[in-house]
Amino acid sequence: MSQRQIVQVFEQYQKARMQFVQTVADLSARPQNIEILQNAGVVSMLRPLMLDVVPSIQQTAALALGRLADHSDDLAEAVVKEDILSDLVSSLASQNRFYKRAAAFVLRAVAKHSPELSQAVVASGGVDALVLCLEEFDPGVKEAAAWALGCIARHNASLSQSIVDAGAVPLLVLCLREPEMAIKRIAASTLSDISKHTPELAQTVVDTGAIAHLAQMILNPDAKLKRQVFSALSQISKHSVSLAELVIEAEIFPAALACLRDQDEYVRKNVTTLMREVVKHTPELSLFIVNCGGMAAVIDYLGDCHGNLRLPGIMMLGYVAAHSESLAMAVILSKGVPQLALCLSEESEHHIKAATAWSLGQIGHHTPEHAKAVATANLFPKLLQLYMDASSSEDLQLKSKKALKSILEKCTYLPALEPLLYDAPSNILKHVACQFSKVLPHDSKARRLFVTSGGLKKVQEIEAETGSPLQEYINAINSCFPEEIVRYYSPGYSEVLLERLESYHPA
């Protein structure tokens, strides 16, 4: 056998290996092929090809494994069980940029599924290898590494801490300054995923100067970048007053309010979320956002969107109103109540209705004036209906009941209270009767109206337990009227009159 023929055998073998990995990589790109490939034992076949002497075969094998692991956690677990991760990590440092991209893709595809699989990536030394990739010159390698780190960080605080300990944060902040948009986006996203878990992790991100770099990008024309920037700022702000103040000091507002008119709905949502996370901490931070026009802008925004996009705006109004009477009045004067009333009637999702009911409770529970603003928007019947509706979620029933009770305890606007006499159950009715018993003794016009509208008659029909608070309030209401009027409107009084008529003999 000649030398040429011997070499040919090796060339054919190499060609066959290349053809095999290329075909598997192509097949694994289509979800319908995954199960067949898995049953054929594809993962264990690809492992030796990851260590092939030919770089292009290694890269394509890694790509195929990444696609397979990306598809399901079963396959990701198979990759871990075959001990492929340690092979990948150990060969990362010495390989070219194409292999590094593919290897980072495999680590990302495994890590994204669960904290346990992410932990396997950490245990294999994957995080340190990915952090080294962040220092690579090639933008594609940087992007792939930052993305994989984000997939690990998003699961929990301890995984995020392992990324921080490996020295990733300063390099991710440097990535924000790269010219490539894709790297900026993924770096902002990963910093957001690290910051979200604990105040300490957020502080670590802040200490590397991330806020200043993020703040410079809030008006960038790229919508996907802005989404991630506002998400990261929200995740930093949510933990504490001091972190929220650092975000405010970066002079993001009022400039960021322009993004509430952005064409991208998630940019708008994330700006609103940032404001929600800032205002919830203190009255001073709330006042800052109100004074720079943030609240009025959010109320307008609520009129232009639907569904979950409304949720942060609804909650923001509640947080602002919760702090003080004057801030709650600012929500009322900015026409926040009619907008929340619209949200309550238009939205079908129970968690959105529950948040709206909660916010209305925060607005209306301060003083009679605040309660009247909610009452005149005809919201009592709606809140009562949501509380009474058996199909409402437990949380929606609870929030509607709490909001209704807290507003009723301050409400002295009787025309809004009277319909509740007819519909409310006794645990709500006692709050309604209590308010009537407070107002009627001091208002003769209201007493007259209470009689002519049928309110007094309805009160006599209420069946209350003797000695109960409800009975005491009914007695207090009755004591505001002459005894004969109370008797006249009591159930059965017409029969008593007829009996007297029967026994009456004219002279």
Secondary structure per residue as TSV (DSSP state, phi and psi in degrees):
chain	resnum	aa	ss	phi	psi
A	1	M	-	360.0	126.5
A	2	S	-	-74.8	164.5
A	3	Q	H	-59.5	-39.7
A	4	R	H	-60.0	-43.2
A	5	Q	H	-67.0	-37.4
A	6	I	H	-64.8	-45.9
A	7	V	H	-60.0	-38.0
A	8	Q	H	-60.3	-37.9
A	9	V	H	-58.6	-44.5
A	10	F	H	-67.4	-39.0
A	11	E	H	-63.9	-40.8
A	12	Q	H	-64.8	-39.7
A	13	Y	H	-63.9	-41.5
A	14	Q	H	-64.2	-42.9
A	15	K	H	-60.6	-42.8
A	16	A	H	-64.3	-40.3
A	17	R	H	-63.8	-44.0
A	18	M	H	-62.9	-43.9
A	19	Q	H	-63.9	-39.2
A	20	F	H	-63.3	-51.2
A	21	V	H	-66.6	-36.6
A	22	Q	H	-63.1	-44.2
A	23	T	H	-65.8	-43.7
A	24	V	H	-62.9	-41.0
A	25	A	H	-61.3	-43.2
A	26	D	H	-65.3	-44.4
A	27	L	H	-64.6	-37.7
A	28	S	T	-74.1	-7.0
A	29	A	T	-77.3	-14.2
A	30	R	S	-109.9	122.1
A	31	P	G	-55.2	-34.1
A	32	Q	G	-67.4	-16.7
A	33	N	G	-91.2	-13.5
A	34	I	H	-60.1	-47.0
A	35	E	H	-61.9	-41.5
A	36	I	H	-63.1	-44.1
A	37	L	H	-62.8	-41.2
A	38	Q	H	-63.0	-44.5
A	39	N	H	-64.7	-26.3
A	40	A	T	-81.8	0.0
A	41	G	T	74.5	38.5
A	42	V	H	-64.4	-34.5
A	43	V	H	-63.8	-46.3
A	44	S	H	-68.2	-26.6
A	45	M	H	-72.6	-32.8
A	46	L	H	-77.7	-22.9
A	47	R	H	-56.7	-52.4
A	48	P	H	-62.6	-28.7
A	49	L	H	-71.8	-21.1
A	50	M	H	-65.5	-25.6
A	51	L	T	-105.5	18.9
A	52	D	-	-62.6	154.7
A	53	V	S	-74.3	-19.7
A	54	V	S	-93.0	117.8
A	55	P	H	-55.7	-42.0
A	56	S	H	-64.7	-31.7
A	57	I	H	-70.2	-42.3
A	58	Q	H	-57.0	-49.0
A	59	Q	H	-61.9	-44.5
A	60	T	H	-69.1	-36.0
A	61	A	H	-63.0	-41.5
A	62	A	H	-64.3	-42.3
A	63	L	H	-59.5	-45.5
A	64	A	H	-61.8	-44.6
A	65	L	H	-62.8	-39.9
A	66	G	H	-60.7	-44.8
A	67	R	H	-64.1	-40.5
A	68	L	H	-65.9	-48.0
A	69	A	H	-65.3	-33.6
A	70	D	H	-62.9	-30.1
A	71	H	H	-73.4	-41.0
A	72	S	-	-153.3	155.6
A	73	D	H	-70.6	-25.2
A	74	D	H	-59.1	-47.9
A	75	L	H	-69.8	-35.6
A	76	A	H	-62.1	-41.0
A	77	E	H	-65.1	-37.1
A	78	A	H	-61.9	-39.7
A	79	V	H	-61.6	-41.4
A	80	V	H	-66.4	-45.4
A	81	K	H	-63.9	-32.8
A	82	E	T	-76.7	0.8
A	83	D	T	61.1	33.9
A	84	I	H	-75.2	-30.4
A	85	L	H	-61.3	-44.4
A	86	S	H	-65.5	-36.4
A	87	D	H	-62.0	-44.7
A	88	L	H	-58.7	-51.5
A	89	V	H	-63.9	-42.8
A	90	S	H	-67.1	-29.2
A	91	S	H	-91.0	-8.2
A	92	L	H	-58.9	-46.1
A	93	A	T	-61.5	-34.6
A	94	S	T	-93.8	-3.6
A	95	Q	S	-93.8	171.8
A	96	N	-	-82.5	176.7
A	97	R	H	-65.1	-32.7
A	98	F	H	-66.4	-41.6
A	99	Y	H	-65.8	-40.6
A	100	K	H	-61.4	-40.7
A	101	R	H	-61.6	-46.8
A	102	A	H	-64.5	-40.6
A	103	A	H	-65.7	-42.1
A	104	A	H	-62.8	-35.1
A	105	F	H	-63.6	-42.6
A	106	V	H	-62.5	-46.1
A	107	L	H	-61.0	-40.8
A	108	R	H	-64.3	-44.9
A	109	A	H	-63.8	-33.7
A	110	V	H	-75.1	-47.0
A	111	A	H	-67.6	-28.7
A	112	K	T	-66.6	-23.2
A	113	H	S	-74.9	-40.1
A	114	S	-	-162.4	160.9
A	115	P	H	-59.8	-35.3
A	116	E	H	-65.2	-44.0
A	117	L	H	-68.5	-36.0
A	118	S	H	-62.9	-39.6
A	119	Q	H	-62.3	-35.0
A	120	A	H	-64.1	-37.6
A	121	V	H	-65.2	-43.7
A	122	V	H	-61.6	-46.5
A	123	A	H	-62.5	-27.8
A	124	S	T	-81.6	-0.9
A	125	G	T	85.7	14.1
A	126	G	H	-62.8	-36.6
A	127	V	H	-65.5	-46.3
A	128	D	H	-61.0	-39.6
A	129	A	H	-65.3	-40.0
A	130	L	H	-67.9	-37.3
A	131	V	H	-64.3	-38.6
A	132	L	H	-61.3	-36.4
A	133	C	H	-65.6	-27.2
A	134	L	T	-65.3	-20.2
A	135	E	T	-91.5	-2.0
A	136	E	-	-64.8	155.3
A	137	F	S	-76.2	-34.5
A	138	D	-	-70.0	124.0
A	139	P	H	-62.8	-34.7
A	140	G	H	-62.7	-38.2
A	141	V	H	-68.0	-43.9
A	142	K	H	-58.6	-46.4
A	143	E	H	-62.1	-46.9
A	144	A	H	-62.5	-39.1
A	145	A	H	-68.8	-44.5
A	146	A	H	-62.8	-37.8
A	147	W	H	-65.1	-44.8
A	148	A	H	-63.3	-41.5
A	149	L	H	-63.1	-37.6
A	150	G	H	-62.7	-40.2
A	151	C	H	-65.4	-32.3
A	152	I	H	-74.8	-45.0
A	153	A	H	-64.5	-31.5
A	154	R	T	-67.5	-18.8
A	155	H	T	-73.5	-50.7
A	156	N	-	-162.2	174.8
A	157	A	H	-67.5	-39.3
A	158	S	H	-68.6	-36.2
A	159	L	H	-66.6	-41.1
A	160	S	H	-62.5	-39.1
A	161	Q	H	-62.6	-37.0
A	162	S	H	-65.6	-31.3
A	163	I	H	-71.6	-41.4
A	164	V	H	-62.4	-46.1
A	165	D	H	-62.1	-27.8
A	166	A	T	-80.0	-1.9
A	167	G	T	83.8	26.4
A	168	A	H	-76.6	-31.7
A	169	V	H	-61.0	-49.6
A	170	P	H	-58.6	-35.9
A	171	L	H	-70.3	-35.6
A	172	L	H	-66.2	-37.7
A	173	V	H	-65.4	-38.8
A	174	L	H	-62.2	-35.5
A	175	C	H	-62.2	-27.0
A	176	L	T	-63.6	-21.9
A	177	R	T	-95.7	0.2
A	178	E	S	-67.3	150.4
A	179	P	S	-71.9	-27.4
A	180	E	-	-72.7	127.0
A	181	M	H	-62.3	-39.5
A	182	A	H	-61.5	-38.1
A	183	I	H	-69.3	-42.7
A	184	K	H	-56.5	-47.8
A	185	R	H	-58.8	-50.3
A	186	I	H	-72.5	-30.7
A	187	A	H	-66.8	-43.4
A	188	A	H	-63.3	-40.4
A	189	S	H	-63.8	-43.3
A	190	T	H	-67.9	-39.9
A	191	L	H	-62.3	-36.1
A	192	S	H	-63.9	-44.3
A	193	D	H	-65.7	-32.4
A	194	I	H	-73.4	-42.5
A	195	S	H	-68.7	-23.8
A	196	K	T	-71.9	-19.9
A	197	H	S	-80.6	-50.1
A	198	T	-	-142.2	157.9
A	199	P	H	-59.3	-35.1
A	200	E	H	-65.1	-43.2
A	201	L	H	-65.7	-41.5
A	202	A	H	-62.3	-40.0
A	203	Q	H	-62.7	-38.3
A	204	T	H	-60.6	-42.3
A	205	V	H	-64.7	-42.3
A	206	V	H	-64.7	-40.4
A	207	D	H	-63.6	-18.8
A	208	T	T	-90.7	7.0
A	209	G	T	83.8	21.1
A	210	A	H	-64.9	-36.9
A	211	I	H	-59.3	-45.1
A	212	A	H	-60.6	-42.0
A	213	H	H	-69.2	-39.0
A	214	L	H	-65.6	-41.0
A	215	A	H	-62.1	-31.9
A	216	Q	T	-68.5	-15.7
A	217	M	T	-106.0	6.8
A	218	I	T	-68.3	-21.9
A	219	L	T	-109.9	18.0
A	220	N	-	-61.2	140.7
A	221	P	S	-66.5	-17.0
A	222	D	-	-79.8	115.4
A	223	A	H	-65.2	-41.4
A	224	K	H	-64.5	-34.5
A	225	L	H	-67.1	-45.0
A	226	K	H	-60.9	-38.7
A	227	R	H	-52.9	-50.1
A	228	Q	H	-69.9	-36.4
A	229	V	H	-63.3	-48.7
A	230	F	H	-69.0	-32.3
A	231	S	H	-62.8	-47.0
A	232	A	H	-61.7	-44.1
A	233	L	H	-64.0	-36.1
A	234	S	H	-65.2	-44.7
A	235	Q	H	-66.2	-30.9
A	236	I	H	-73.1	-45.2
A	237	S	H	-66.1	-29.2
A	238	K	T	-69.0	-20.3
A	239	H	S	-78.8	-39.4
A	240	S	-	-157.8	164.2
A	241	V	H	-60.0	-45.2
A	242	S	H	-64.6	-38.4
A	243	L	H	-69.4	-40.1
A	244	A	H	-62.6	-39.3
A	245	E	H	-65.3	-36.8
A	246	L	H	-62.9	-38.5
A	247	V	H	-66.1	-43.1
A	248	I	H	-63.4	-40.0
A	249	E	H	-65.8	-16.5
A	250	A	T	-78.3	6.5
A	251	E	T	58.0	44.6
A	252	I	-	-75.9	-32.7
A	253	F	T	-103.5	147.9
A	254	P	T	-85.0	1.6
A	255	A	G	-54.3	-39.6
A	256	A	G	-64.1	-21.6
A	257	L	G	-61.6	-26.0
A	258	A	G	-59.9	-28.4
A	259	C	G	-73.5	-11.3
A	260	L	G	-70.6	-11.1
A	261	R	G	-108.0	11.8
A	262	D	-	-64.2	150.0
A	263	Q	S	-69.2	-26.0
A	264	D	-	-83.3	121.0
A	265	E	H	-66.1	-29.6
A	266	Y	H	-77.7	-26.8
A	267	V	H	-63.3	-46.7
A	268	R	H	-61.2	-43.7
A	269	K	H	-63.4	-42.9
A	270	N	H	-70.9	-31.3
A	271	V	H	-65.2	-43.7
A	272	T	H	-64.2	-39.6
A	273	T	H	-61.7	-41.6
A	274	L	H	-58.7	-45.9
A	275	M	H	-63.7	-39.5
A	276	R	H	-59.4	-43.7
A	277	E	H	-68.4	-28.7
A	278	V	H	-77.6	-48.2
A	279	V	H	-70.0	-22.1
A	280	K	T	-68.6	-18.2
A	281	H	T	-77.4	-54.5
A	282	T	-	-144.0	158.5
A	283	P	H	-59.7	-34.3
A	284	E	H	-65.7	-44.0
A	285	L	H	-66.1	-37.9
A	286	S	H	-61.1	-45.9
A	287	L	H	-61.7	-38.4
A	288	F	H	-59.5	-47.7
A	289	I	H	-65.9	-40.3
A	290	V	H	-62.5	-46.4
A	291	N	H	-67.2	-27.5
A	292	C	T	-89.0	8.1
A	293	G	T	92.5	8.3
A	294	G	H	-65.6	-39.9
A	295	M	H	-70.3	-45.2
A	296	A	H	-59.9	-38.6
A	297	A	H	-65.7	-38.2
A	298	V	H	-69.3	-37.6
A	299	I	H	-63.6	-40.5
A	300	D	H	-62.9	-41.4
A	301	Y	H	-61.1	-39.7
A	302	L	H	-61.2	-28.2
A	303	G	H	-76.6	-15.6
A	304	D	H	-105.6	-0.1
A	305	C	-	-135.4	173.8
A	306	H	-	-143.3	166.3
A	307	G	G	67.0	-146.7
A	308	N	G	-62.6	-19.7
A	309	L	G	-64.3	-24.2
A	310	R	G	-79.6	-23.4
A	311	L	H	-55.6	-50.5
A	312	P	H	-61.7	-35.1
A	313	G	H	-67.2	-42.2
A	314	I	H	-60.4	-46.1
A	315	M	H	-68.5	-35.3
A	316	M	H	-59.7	-44.4
A	317	L	H	-61.6	-38.5
A	318	G	H	-64.6	-43.2
A	319	Y	H	-63.7	-42.6
A	320	V	H	-61.2	-49.0
A	321	A	H	-65.8	-30.0
A	322	A	H	-65.5	-27.0
A	323	H	H	-69.1	-43.3
A	324	S	-	-161.6	164.5
A	325	E	H	-59.6	-42.3
A	326	S	H	-69.2	-36.9
A	327	L	H	-70.5	-37.0
A	328	A	H	-63.9	-38.2
A	329	M	H	-66.9	-33.2
A	330	A	H	-63.0	-38.0
A	331	V	H	-63.8	-42.2
A	332	I	H	-64.6	-45.9
A	333	L	H	-68.0	-24.6
A	334	S	T	-85.9	12.8
A	335	K	T	64.9	36.3
A	336	G	H	-73.2	-33.8
A	337	V	H	-66.5	-48.5
A	338	P	H	-59.6	-33.9
A	339	Q	H	-68.6	-40.4
A	340	L	H	-67.4	-35.1
A	341	A	H	-62.2	-39.4
A	342	L	H	-62.8	-44.3
A	343	C	H	-59.5	-40.4
A	344	L	H	-65.6	-36.1
A	345	S	H	-85.8	-29.2
A	346	E	H	-86.5	-31.5
A	347	E	-	-81.8	143.7
A	348	S	-	-104.2	-23.9
A	349	E	-	-70.2	130.8
A	350	H	H	-65.4	-36.8
A	351	H	H	-68.2	-28.3
A	352	I	H	-74.2	-42.4
A	353	K	H	-61.1	-40.6
A	354	A	H	-62.6	-43.3
A	355	A	H	-63.6	-38.0
A	356	T	H	-66.2	-44.7
A	357	A	H	-60.3	-42.6
A	358	W	H	-59.8	-46.5
A	359	S	H	-62.9	-40.6
A	360	L	H	-63.0	-37.6
A	361	G	H	-62.1	-40.2
A	362	Q	H	-66.6	-32.3
A	363	I	H	-76.3	-43.5
A	364	G	H	-88.6	-8.6
A	365	H	T	-89.7	4.2
A	366	H	S	-80.9	-60.7
A	367	T	-	-140.9	168.6
A	368	P	H	-55.4	-33.9
A	369	E	H	-65.4	-42.7
A	370	H	H	-64.8	-43.5
A	371	A	H	-62.7	-37.8
A	372	K	H	-63.8	-36.5
A	373	A	H	-61.0	-38.2
A	374	V	H	-74.8	-40.8
A	375	A	H	-63.3	-42.2
A	376	T	T	-71.8	-13.5
A	377	A	T	-85.1	10.2
A	378	N	T	58.7	42.3
A	379	L	-	-95.3	-16.4
A	380	F	H	-59.9	-49.4
A	381	P	H	-60.2	-36.4
A	382	K	H	-67.6	-45.1
A	383	L	H	-64.3	-39.5
A	384	L	H	-63.8	-42.2
A	385	Q	H	-62.3	-42.8
A	386	L	H	-65.4	-36.2
A	387	Y	H	-69.9	-39.0
A	388	M	H	-81.8	-21.5
A	389	D	-	-69.5	119.9
A	390	A	T	-64.7	-23.5
A	391	S	T	-82.9	-8.4
A	392	S	S	-69.1	145.2
A	393	S	-	-65.8	160.9
A	394	E	H	-59.1	-41.7
A	395	D	H	-64.7	-41.0
A	396	L	H	-65.1	-42.8
A	397	Q	H	-61.4	-45.4
A	398	L	H	-63.7	-46.7
A	399	K	H	-67.7	-38.2
A	400	S	H	-64.5	-43.6
A	401	K	H	-63.5	-46.1
A	402	K	H	-63.6	-42.7
A	403	A	H	-63.3	-46.2
A	404	L	H	-60.6	-47.9
A	405	K	H	-62.6	-45.7
A	406	S	H	-66.6	-33.4
A	407	I	H	-76.9	-42.0
A	408	L	H	-58.6	-36.4
A	409	E	T	-64.6	-17.1
A	410	K	T	-110.0	-11.5
A	411	C	-	-79.5	126.5
A	412	T	-	-117.9	11.1
A	413	Y	-	-88.0	94.9
A	414	L	H	-64.2	-36.8
A	415	P	H	-57.0	-28.9
A	416	A	H	-81.5	-25.7
A	417	L	H	-79.5	-32.9
A	418	E	T	-58.9	-42.4
A	419	P	T	-58.5	-27.1
A	420	L	H	-69.3	-21.7
A	421	L	H	-60.2	-28.8
A	422	Y	H	-89.0	-27.7
A	423	D	H	-112.5	-23.3
A	424	A	-	-79.9	145.6
A	425	P	-	-72.5	167.4
A	426	S	H	-61.2	-32.6
A	427	N	H	-69.5	-23.6
A	428	I	H	-91.3	-36.7
A	429	L	H	-57.6	-35.7
A	430	K	H	-63.9	-33.6
A	431	H	H	-70.7	-36.9
A	432	V	H	-65.4	-49.2
A	433	A	H	-61.4	-37.6
A	434	C	H	-58.8	-44.1
A	435	Q	H	-66.0	-40.2
A	436	F	H	-62.3	-40.4
A	437	S	H	-67.7	-20.7
A	438	K	H	-83.4	-38.9
A	439	V	H	-86.3	-43.3
A	440	L	G	-58.9	-38.5
A	441	P	G	-59.5	-22.6
A	442	H	G	-110.4	8.3
A	443	D	-	-142.2	98.2
A	444	S	H	-66.7	-35.9
A	445	K	H	-63.4	-40.8
A	446	A	H	-66.1	-36.8
A	447	R	H	-63.8	-43.8
A	448	R	H	-61.5	-45.5
A	449	L	H	-64.2	-35.2
A	450	F	H	-64.3	-34.6
A	451	V	H	-75.2	-48.4
A	452	T	H	-71.1	-26.1
A	453	S	T	-83.1	-7.1
A	454	G	T	93.4	3.1
A	455	G	H	-64.0	-44.5
A	456	L	H	-63.7	-41.4
A	457	K	H	-59.6	-42.7
A	458	K	H	-63.8	-39.9
A	459	V	H	-60.7	-37.5
A	460	Q	H	-67.4	-23.8
A	461	E	H	-84.7	-12.4
A	462	I	-	-70.6	130.4
A	463	E	-	-95.8	106.4
A	464	A	-	-115.4	147.9
A	465	E	-	-69.3	139.1
A	466	T	T	-59.9	131.2
A	467	G	T	85.8	-5.7
A	468	S	S	-76.9	158.0
A	469	P	H	-54.6	-38.8
A	470	L	H	-60.4	-44.6
A	471	Q	H	-63.0	-38.0
A	472	E	H	-63.9	-41.1
A	473	Y	H	-66.7	-38.4
A	474	I	H	-62.8	-43.2
A	475	N	H	-60.8	-40.3
A	476	A	H	-65.4	-39.1
A	477	I	H	-64.4	-46.8
A	478	N	H	-61.8	-31.8
A	479	S	T	-71.2	-8.7
A	480	C	T	-83.3	-7.1
A	481	F	S	-124.6	152.6
A	482	P	-	-58.7	148.0
A	483	E	H	-60.3	-38.3
A	484	E	H	-67.5	-30.8
A	485	I	H	-69.8	-43.4
A	486	V	H	-60.0	-45.3
A	487	R	H	-62.0	-39.9
A	488	Y	H	-60.8	-36.1
A	489	Y	H	-93.3	0.6
A	490	S	S	-74.7	146.0
A	491	P	T	-59.4	137.2
A	492	G	T	87.6	-4.8
A	493	Y	H	-68.0	-32.6
A	494	S	H	-63.9	-36.2
A	495	E	H	-66.0	-40.2
A	496	V	H	-59.6	-43.9
A	497	L	H	-62.1	-42.1
A	498	L	H	-63.5	-39.4
A	499	E	H	-62.0	-41.5
A	500	R	H	-63.6	-35.4
A	501	L	H	-64.3	-42.0
A	502	E	H	-59.8	-43.4
A	503	S	H	-87.1	1.0
A	504	Y	-	-87.4	128.9
A	505	H	-	-118.1	115.6
A	506	P	-	-62.0	150.1
A	507	A	-	-67.8	360.0
